[in-house]
Structures are given as structure tokens and as C-alpha cells.
Amino acid sequence: MSSLVIGFQEMGKTEHLLVGGKGLNLGELSKIQGIEVPEGFCITTTGYQMAIEQNEMFQALLDQLMVLNVEERHQISEISSKIRQVMMDVDIPSDVVSAVDENLSEFGENHAYAVRSSATAEDLPHASFAGQQDTYLNIKGLDAILQHISKCWASLFTDRAVIYRMQNGFDHSKVSLSVIIQRMVFPQASGILFTADPITSNRKIVSIDASFGLGEALVSGLVSPDNYKVQEERVVEKMIGDKNMAIYGREGGGTETQQITFDQQKSQTLTDQQILQLAHIGRKIEAHFGSPQDIEWCLAEDIFYIVQSRPITTLYPTPEAGESQGNHVYVSVGHQQMMTDPMKPLGLSLFLLTTPAPMRKAGGRLFADVTDMLASPVSRKMIMDNLGESDPLIKDALMKIVDREDFIKTSPVVEKNLSPDKPHALSDTQAQIGNDPTIVSELIKKNQTSLEELKQNIQTKSGAELFGFILEDLEELRRVVFEGMSVIIAAQDATTWINGKMNKWLGEKNAADMLSQSVPNNITSEMGLALLDVADAIRPYPEVINYLRHVKAENFLDELINLEGGQIAQDAITAYLKKYGMRCAGEIDITRSRWSEKPTTLIPIILGNIKNFEPNASQQKFEQGRKEALEKEQALLERLKQLPNGEQKAKEAKRNIDLIRNFSGFREYPKYGMINRYFVYKQALMKEAEQLVQAGIIQGKEDISYLTFEELEEVVRTNKLDYQIIDKRKEAHKLYEKLTPPRVITSDGEIITGEYKRENLPAEAIVGLPVSSGVIEGRARVILNMEDADLEEGDILVTSFTDPSWTPLFVSIKGLVTEVGGLMTHGAVVAREYGLPAVVGVENATKIIKDGQRILVNGTEGYIQLL
């Protein structure tokens, strides 16, 4: 083995930087007993480096390419084309030529070969780079092979390869290319095999695409191949494609396209026996690599040859089932919590310690195991009713699983104290708690007292004692969060009653929406209005406003006092942060930067409030909402009194309206209490992190985010850490950020999707869940990060999800569209209180709707129209 050429059998698992992803995988495949791989060798990346290292033109062009961003397509194309030409003109080093000549004479100079690119950033577990570099088939003779080696090197800088690297964060200068020289196989059939279904992600299904001739016809999209599905050694599905042409090798070298006869087009490419044989080979390769694989195969003289295997990078990981056996069904927690981004290990572990529900981790997210609830008819109805209200897409997906009948075995056990007409044990809560508004004030006061005690007591705790203290306090957190559930449920029941009865008696849909405007004690809505007051404090001082427009550093508050009005501005922002500074986007993850830690997040919103609103807007907005709610109440009661038995109906309605007004605001408080406590824990844990940095155990304070709560406790106790854990988890988190979590996934890895069951909607309507009534037209602002918000009054916010931290933006908008959400999630509750038409659960809304486009949002019927 030389440093310039390595045979497949000689490769070690660690030689990725020498032979690239494809080369390394071919080396691994050739060592699996019973797997046929056409023989060959790799020209290592050393040869490529020798060719370019002294080339000044190449280095100059590469420097120009490095400063471009992915949007500058024209410049990318121009510079990439020049680099490819330089690569074609470069002389292949004589040592490389000699090594190739020597190996060809060993394998047979007269044979035909495939010349294939193998980049170091290719066929990785988190990025496949499939098809980004070039492959050349049926190449004969040393001169032709050398010419195609240059072409492969040049293909590292095709436009598509350069753009793909930019999009995936790979440095052009760090990527290198090996070239595979592999003996040519002339197949009767070829194709691709996935050891997990690429459509549904089901890990128990092998999916095979097959067509006649070389695989290039299939890969380049020239033919529609056959598709076969295999499950548990049975062919469960066959679709015969229109294989009207095939690519074959020419005798003198190169390839040609041939038409296929009509009879052959309609015939099965592989026999059933061959399909099962190939599926078995696929499972063997998957077992060797330890993960689902995307495999290229070909069939020649009744022998299956494997010419590539790479990890399937698009699959969402299957939740860890632990030791439990059998089939399981998991529902995304993120879709309920309005946080579908991945959480870091410390955040995940603390949230798991907080919740009593059975949850599993996958892809940096949490999933609730609902298998047992679906197994019993009684609890099944309960979960379907609850999820049907909050997210119809989850309910529909679960119904599909239940309808299969064989996936979940029905449990004969009937739960005690549950009946289908009592969806929760607190259905008589109205009778329990009456309608006394002081209950909410008392709950808030108890919460605040408990929080102050925590802040006081945690000051004296450090080291291992701190972790024990936090675990004990989590009991108090759970008490605080769940203590007011009867109040929240009473408000929900009253809302359901009003909406149902007003529709039945008066033909009015979603009447409770307007009645919920400007209710007292909604901490989240108050947070949005309070930032208008901050804007009022700053508005009279142009010097402060100008300073804030150019602020970048997080310590900007210290500099404010040097400006006219700076002290007033500093006091206003500081007071706001004291009450709300523990909040941030994705706040259930303790590792996220809070507003107190990153106050610049709020500056664009404050400046937007100064531009878009007159002074005293918060009070005016609140009073306007209260007035509209009161007028709505009076109008409903007057209309009810005109009905038969009208006085009684009006009396019942008044009681339920009072419950909505008195209690629905508290819906937001438990989470505020929870996040307050999380921030206290975080501040204490960051002090421990500082100690670990000083002791040289970790490199930066934020590194503790990549340890679980239990692991961090152990590191603090022992002052020992294997730093590879941190590095691996940082890489994993980058991968998780690219994944989209499913609403429902099974233990087979199958993603089950739901549909809205709705009729009589306008043509071309984009469907979602109506959560706040009204119809509005306006400019769509597609915003994925809160700090990127540049809103004007009257805009419609379109985003993936909103948690409480997004509320300050709600004061500027006239409507809301989100991809994730339910009837009682934060965005919906606040939208109703602010009187904003809102539609949530709109799949791919941020891709379908373009920023700046005019749209109509119908929050009553639940759809969006592009205007």
C-alpha cells in the first residue's frame, strides 16, 4: 500500500481523509462475507493535494470563492468554472501516473473501468452529498483513465457541489477528493435499495428501485423504475415502471442510450426470488454499518454486485423505546409546547425531570409514548378528544394507526373513574371552585412567594449540594404548575360551553374569541403591552433611539447612562427584564439564552414600537379589547333573552362568560412560573460552569449544555470529563437542527401524517386550524427568528411556531399564521386576547407563503388565501 494508491481490501476504517466517504464504504463492503464488490483501488487525496498545492491560480480563485455567500449564484458559477478549467489543465503528478499504471497492469489494462469521485465531505452520517461529484463509466486505457481522473478532480467544483457545501457548512479548502478506479460490470439490471422506506421512514420495509441496464438511467431520472417493497421476507408491494430506455456500455468505451421494447417495458425487472435475495443482502449491509443504508446495486450473470452504500441521512431517528417490547406510538411534545427546535442534553434532561409523563428522546426532541392510552377504548377516546381539539393532524394520524387494528393490541382493562363522557377528572371544576376572581390573585401571590424563597435559599447551595437542592425544588415547581389546573379547566369548559351554545342557539361561531379579549391576569399578554410602555419611556429621546439602532454588544445598558434620557431608558428596560427577562424563544430548554442574558433581542421590537405606535398605546389597546368584549357580552345576552326560555339561557351564558373573563388569563401563568424557576436554576448552574472552566475541565461555560443534569452533577463531584462527549454531542446537535420532527412516529420509525377533514373551502385555500376568529387581509411577513422581525402595523406574522416570547411582536400585527399550534397553545390564547385572526397548524406555511406577499387570513373558518 502506497500513500498514493490503496486497494479496497487494504483500507482501514480510519482512512476517510485519504479515500473519501465513497472509497471508505467500498473498502468496508468488500470485507463483508457474501457481498460481491467489483474490484478496484483508490487514488488517495494525497495525489489531489500534490496536483494543486503549487498552483497559484487555483489558490487565488479559491480565496475568491471563500468570501461568497450562497445567494451569489452568478459569481459562484463564474469562479467555479475557472477553477474547473485550472484543474483540467493541471499536469497529473508523475508519481500518481506511475502508481495508476502499476495497479492497472495488476487488474488488467484491457478491461473497462468506472472512474468515480470520492470526496472527503461525502457519504457522511449527517450529509450524503449524493451526486455532487462526477462518475464516468466504461473508460478504457491509461490515457483515458488519466483524463477522467482530472475530470473527477474538477468535479469537486461543479456549481451544485460548491453550493451544497455552502449550505451544509463545509469549508471548500478543507474538502479533498480521492478517485476510485473500479472494474466495470455490465449489468442486465441495476438500481437503488433503501433499507428503510424513503417515503414513510418505516425501518421494517426495504424499498427497491430497479431498471434495465446501467444505473445512470435511473439516477439521472431518464426512466421511471420498478419499485418493490419487502417486509419480513415478503414482497408486500410492486409497482412496475415505464422503463422505456436503458443505458448500456459501448464496446469501444463510454455509454449509449437504447430504447426498450414495449413488452420488456411492462415486465418486472427482477423476479420475486431476486427481490427477496437483494433485500436480504441489503439487511446484511445495514447490520454491518449499524444504520439504515442507501445502496447502489447491479445484477450481472445472476450475481448481485454492490457498488455503493451510504447512510440514509434524511430519516428522523426512532424514539428510544427502552426495554419495552412490541409496537409503540409516539406523539411529538414539541408540537404541544410550541417548540419544535432540538433541545440540548441539559435542557432535555431537566424537562424530563419536570414532567411525570412517559417520554422518549429522538433527534434532540421529546416524544410522549401514547401506546397504552390507545390500547384501551376509554382512554383512547379521551386522548383523541383532547388532541382533536388541540391538533387535528395528530388526531387523524393516530386514527390511521388505530384503524390498522393489528398494530396496537386492544387492552381489556377498563380504567377506573373514567368514562367517555368525562374527558378529565375535573369536569365538575366549576362546582368545586365557584366563580371567585380572587382565586387567581391568591394563586399568583403563592407562586411569587415560593419563587422568592427559592431565590433566597439557592444562594447558599453549591457543588453536589446544589443538584440535590434543585431536584427537591422540582417537586415545588410541579406543585406550582399543576395547582391552578382546576381554574384553567373551568375556563376551558366555559369556552367550550359558550362556543357550542352560541352556535346552536344564535348561529354564531367561536363567540368566546371576542369575549376573551383583554382579560385580566394574562402574564403573556401583559408582557407584550409592557414593551409598548418601554417604547413610551424612550420615545422622547432621539439620542437614545439613534444609539439603540446601532447597538451590537450585550452590555449596551451600561453605556446608556451617558446619553440624554439614558437613565430613564435604562430604568425602563431593566424593570422590564426584571419581570420578563427569564423568557426567550424555545424557553422550555434551559440552555437557551434568556432576554436578561441577551437583551439585544428586544431592541428591534422596542424600535418597531416607537415607529409604529403613538404614546400610551398599551393602555388604549387593552381598553379597546375590554370594550369590545363587554359590548359582545351585552349583545349576546340581549339576543339570548329574545329566545324561548331566554332569561335562563342568558343567566347560564353570563355565568360562563364570567368564568372566561375571570379565569382564562391564568392559563399562561403556570408556564411563567416554571420558566422563572428554570432561570434561577440556570444562574446557579452557570456559576458551577465557571468553576469548571477555571479548573480546566471544560473550555467554555456553554459546554455544560451538552451534558445531562445527572452527568453534570457527576462532573462537578469528580472534576473529571471525557471531552469527546461534548464534541460528539455538538456534532449531533448540528444534525438535529436540520431535521423536521414528525407529529406522530412509530417504533418502526414510520412517520404517520394526518389530514384536515374539511369541505366547502375556497379553491386554492391553504388549510389550517382556526383558533381566533375574524378575517384580515395584509402583507405577510415570514419570520423564523424573533430578532429578525421588522414589522409594520397591519402586517400578518407567518412563522413556524410561537411560544410566549413572541408575544411582544403580537402588538404590531393584524393576523397570525403558524405551522405548529393548537386551540389552547400560547399563540392562540394571546391572539384571541389581542383580537387577532389566527390560523395555526398550517403545514409548510413558511415555504408556501412568500415574505411580502398579500394574503387573506380567515381565523373563523381556518384557511389562508394568496391574493
Buried (B, 14 or more C-beta within 10 A) or exposed (E): EEEBBBBBEBBEEEBBBBBBBBBBBBBBBBEBEEBBBBBBBBBBBBBBEBBBEEBEBBEEBBEEBEEBEEEEEEBBBBBBBBBBBBBEEBEBBEBBBEBBBEBBEEBEEEEBBBBBBBBBBBBBBBBBBBBBBBBBBBBBBEEBBBBBBBBBBBBBBBBEBBBBBBEBEBEBEEBBBBBBBBBBBBBBBBBBBBBBBBEBBBBBBBBBBBBBBBBBBBBEEBBBBBBBBBBEEEBEEBEBBEBBBBBBBEEEBBBEEEEBEEEEBEEEBBEEEBBBBBBBBBBBBBEBBEBBBBBBBBBBEEEBBBBBBBBBBBBBBBBEBEEEEEBBBBBBBBBBBBBBBBBBBBBBBBBBBBBEEBBBBBBBBBBBBBBBBBBBBBBBBBBBEBBBBBBBBBBBBBBBBBEEEEBBEEBEEEEEEBEEEEBBEBEBBBEEBEBEBEBBEEBBEBBEEBBEEBBEEBEEBBEBEBBEBBEEBBEBBBEBBEBBEBBBBBBBBBBBBBBEBBEEBBEBEBBBBBBBBBBBBBBBBBBBBBBBBBBBBBBEBEBBBEBBEEBEEEEBBEEBEEBEBBEBBBBBBBBBBEBBBBBBBBBBBBBBEBBBBBBBBBBBBBBBBBBBBEBEBBEBBBEBBBEBBBEBBEBBBEBBBEEEEBEEBBEBBBEBBBBBBBBBBBBBBBBBBBBBBBBBBBBBBEEBBEBBBEEEBBEEBBBBBBBBBEBBBBBBEEEEBEEEBBEEBEEBBBBBEBBEBBBBBBBBBBBBEBEBEBEEBEEEBBBBBBBBBBEBBBBBBBBEEBEEBEBEBBBBBBBBBBBBBBBBBBBBBBBBBBBBBBBBBBBBBBBBBBBBBBBBBBBEBBEBBEEEBEBBBBBBBBBBBBE
